[in-house]
């Protein structure tokens, strides 16, 4: 269980990935390269799996959010991602990648 109260009314990007060195850097660099600012982040792991909750400073429009998930999904080791929009408790966008286990 990961608890991270949101900083304000931000969108949250949740990412499940393989727990390997460099993943956090790849994720944050990808977001920064797309002009997405991170207002808050938490990373936790158990054995071979890691979970990241990333609060975005602003909620991108739907097209940009799909691009973000596509780019994050292209990173080797990302298993799935979901977006929780501001003021909603359920995921708005969900994506599962094909991953060898």
N, C-alpha and C positions, 0 to 999 in steps of 0.2 A: 504494500500500500504506500502510495506517495501522496503526501498532503502539501499543497503549495497554494495558499490563498492568493487570489489574483491581485495584482497591483493595479487598482482602478478597474475600468470597464474594458479590459483588453481581450483580444482574441487569443486563444491558446492553441498551439500546435503540439500534439503529443506524438512522439516517435518511439517505436520499439525497434531495437537494432541488436545485432551481435555485439557482445562486449569485447571489442578489440581495440588496441591502441590507435588513436588518431580519429576515431569516429566523431567525438564531440567537436574537434577542430573542423572536420569536413562539414558537419551540419551548420555550425555557426558561420563558416566562410561562405557556404552556399547561400545562406540567408542574407548575409551582408552584401554579397555580390549581386543580389537581386534587389538591393535597396531596402531590405527589411531590417528595421532596428529591433533589437531584443530588449525588452524592459526588465525581464526577470527570467531566470532559468534554474531548473533543478535536474540533476542526473542521479539515478540510482541504479544499482545492478545486483544481480544474483546469478552467480555462476557464469554461464555463457550469454546471458541476455541482459540488456540495459534498457532503461526507460527514461526518456527525456520529456519534461514538460517545459515548453518554451512560450512565454507570454510575449506577444508581439505588441509593439507600441501602438500600431494602428491596424485595423482590420482591412486587408486588401480587398478589392472587389472580387467577385466570383471567378472571373477569368484569371486574374493574377494569383488567386489562391490555388486554383487548379495547376497553374504553372509551378508554383512553389512545391506542391505535392509531387508533381512529375519530376522536378529536379532533385528533391530529397529522395524520391523513390529510385532514382538512377544511381544513388550512392551505394557502392558495394557494402553489403552488410545490413542495410535497412530492411526490416521485415514488414512494418506497416506504419501508417501515419493517419492521424485524424485531426480535424480542426473543430474546435468548440468556439462558436461565435460568442461575442459579448452578450451578456445577459441571458444566455441559454445554458441549460445543463446537459443537453444532449449533443452529440457530434453532428456537425453540419455536413462535413465531407469526410469520407473514410476510404482508405486505399490500402490494399494488401498486395505485397510484392511476392513474386515467386522466389523462394529461397531454398537452397540446398541445406539440409540439416544433417 
